[in-house]
């Protein structure tokens, strides 16, 4: 017997770490593209219990982008980025 094909809505659950990151992202309430170098991103890093090194910040941002591209993060609409 062949395996039954999976439907697009049958996605595996997120790992514990990804679910925690997703929950913190939703609490922060700022779109991914507006997070880098913001106070909210610093709050996200602190809430995850990280030191805030450049490597950790890079990894967290890349993880958020990956989850966003896979449709695993809810869309958060915020105000347009402030102009300099």
C-alpha positions as CSV (number, residue, x, y, z in Angstrom):
1,X,0.0,0.0,0.0
2,X,1.2,3.5,-0.8
3,X,1.1,6.3,1.7
4,X,-1.8,8.6,1.5
5,X,-0.7,12.0,0.2
6,X,-0.7,14.8,2.7
7,X,-2.8,17.9,2.2
8,X,-1.4,21.3,2.5
9,X,-3.2,21.9,5.8
10,X,-1.6,18.8,7.4
11,X,1.7,20.5,8.4
12,X,3.7,19.2,11.2
13,X,3.6,21.2,14.5
14,X,6.3,23.7,15.2
15,X,9.1,22.7,17.4
16,X,9.1,24.0,21.0
17,X,11.7,26.7,20.2
18,X,9.8,27.8,17.1
19,X,6.5,27.9,18.9
20,X,8.1,30.0,21.7
21,X,9.6,32.4,19.1
22,X,6.2,32.6,17.3
23,X,4.4,33.4,20.6
24,X,6.9,36.1,21.5
25,X,6.7,37.6,18.0
26,X,2.9,37.8,18.3
27,X,3.2,39.5,21.7
28,X,5.6,42.1,20.3
29,X,3.2,42.9,17.5
30,X,5.6,44.4,15.0
31,X,6.0,43.1,11.4
32,X,9.1,41.1,10.7
33,X,10.4,43.6,8.1
34,X,10.3,46.4,10.8
35,X,12.0,44.4,13.6
36,X,15.7,44.7,12.9
37,X,17.4,47.4,15.0
38,X,14.3,48.3,16.8
39,X,13.5,48.4,20.5
40,X,10.9,45.7,20.0
41,X,13.6,43.3,18.6
42,X,15.6,43.9,21.7
43,X,12.6,43.1,23.8
44,X,12.1,39.9,21.8
45,X,15.7,38.8,22.3
46,X,15.4,39.5,26.0
47,X,12.1,37.6,26.3
48,X,13.7,34.6,24.7
49,X,16.4,34.7,27.4
50,X,19.3,35.4,25.0
51,X,22.4,37.5,25.5
52,X,21.8,39.6,22.4
53,X,25.1,38.8,20.6
54,X,25.3,39.6,16.9
55,X,25.2,35.8,16.1
56,X,22.0,35.3,18.2
57,X,20.3,38.3,16.7
58,X,21.1,37.1,13.2
59,X,19.9,33.6,13.9
60,X,16.6,34.8,15.4
61,X,15.9,37.2,12.5
62,X,16.7,34.5,10.0
63,X,14.4,32.0,11.9
64,X,11.6,34.6,11.8
65,X,12.1,35.1,8.1
66,X,12.0,31.4,7.5
67,X,8.8,30.9,9.5
68,X,7.2,33.8,7.7
69,X,8.1,32.5,4.3
70,X,6.6,29.1,5.2
71,X,3.4,30.7,6.3
72,X,3.9,29.7,9.9
73,X,3.8,33.3,11.3
74,X,0.6,35.3,11.4
75,X,0.6,38.5,9.5
76,X,1.0,41.5,11.7
77,X,0.2,44.8,10.2
78,X,1.9,47.9,11.7
79,X,2.4,51.4,10.8
80,X,4.8,52.1,7.9
81,X,8.4,52.3,9.0
82,X,9.4,55.7,10.1
83,X,11.4,57.7,7.5
84,X,14.8,59.1,8.5
